[in-house]
């Protein structure tokens, strides 16, 4: 566990993915990193070389040459971890990398724990905790939007905003605390009107950050989007048309899809997890019954329902009956009127009801790729209202979201206590709580078990 390791050790890990490749990079960090590599890199004294330089030579175990390598030096404190860091670029042979790792361990390094390089960067003041967490998000980013949010957070945008809010609150809190020292003299150093105005301002900013989490979580993890409807409505045809590949079996036989099919689909930088499901009807056998049950489960777990119906075979009353069964709280429903090429006179107002608005009625012909662009636009609008601006601060981390909520509640208590004329010591206590929760986001307030939990989720070598 990270909270039990000796942080004075020099650590080593493979920084590139395991497996055969052109190049493999081994990273060392710690006070002895340069000395350890220098022992097995003859021909040049690395201890006398400047930081941020690269050196070509051979890696040797005694008289035996393991490989020709490039050694990159990053001397403390000008490195990722704030310690001496050396990166050795070898040829990507699994055998060479294994033997090089064994050699460095033999010379005094120990294998790094998951996330230990980034934890050292945090502990040495190279980044705060929210920036460190953004490193993991950046590595895991799979779309333009999740990449942009991680980059914005890693570069300190979110941290600076929290730090500024916290500092303003600290300035007032110090005056409140000062009042407690002179409680017998009944003096006020902190102007109550100014304090109330500040708390309301900070609370408003926190509310905006809290509200951004829904979008941030979606951009980070993707949007669960289920495709449901009656058998032969064209669900699988629609999935194939959107993906532009034959992902699902399409047949005139009702009930072809017995299990869910899931694929990731990207629209303007946002990942949608498309889930094709079994048709909704009274099942003809036990296997189909399980498939129909899974359909309802997937709908409950999703943010968006693409309800596909056949405009020839399905009446407005049947559409409403289906949506009544499928609708859940907070679910966005897009009604896809399929096979419009066979009935082009179908009108939206015939099908709108308590669950389907006219704006969310989308006439398509999946077989002919008709109006798929409109469907994509509606999917994007369902997640993002207006232009997506990832330059603004967006919260995407569940831990940060919880801390912001708790800070908001503490500030609510401050306002309530001020309205009721409560004494300064209780107001000071609530302000301390708000400061504590904001501090946990950036790591100004942290516990070993929290750090172990956060950095333990990182990959080895980062």
Buried (B, 14 or more C-beta within 10 A) or exposed (E): EBBEBEEEBBBBBBBBEEEEEEEBBBBBBBEBBBBBBBBBBEEEEBEEBEBEEEBEBEBBBEEEEBBEBBBBBBBBEEBBBBBBBBBBBBBBBEEBBEBBBEBBEEBBBBBBBBBBBBBBBBBBEBBBBBBBBBBBBBEBBEBBBBBBBBBBBBEBBBBEEBBEBBEBBEEBBEBBBBBEEEEEEEEEBBEEEEBBEBBEEBBEBBBEBBEBBBBBBBBBBBBBBBBBBBBBBBBBBBBBBBBEEEBBEBEEEBBBBBEBBBBEBEBBBBBBBBBBBBBBBEBEEEEBBBBBEBBBEBBEEBBBBBBBBBBEEBEBEEBBEBBEEBBEEEBBBBBBBBBBBEEEEBEBEBBBBEBBEEEBBBBBBBBEEBBBEEBBBBBBBBBBEEEBEBEEBBBBBEBBBBBBBBBBBBBBBBBEBBEEEBEBEBBBBBBBBBBBBBBBBBBBBBEEEBBBBBBBEBBBBB
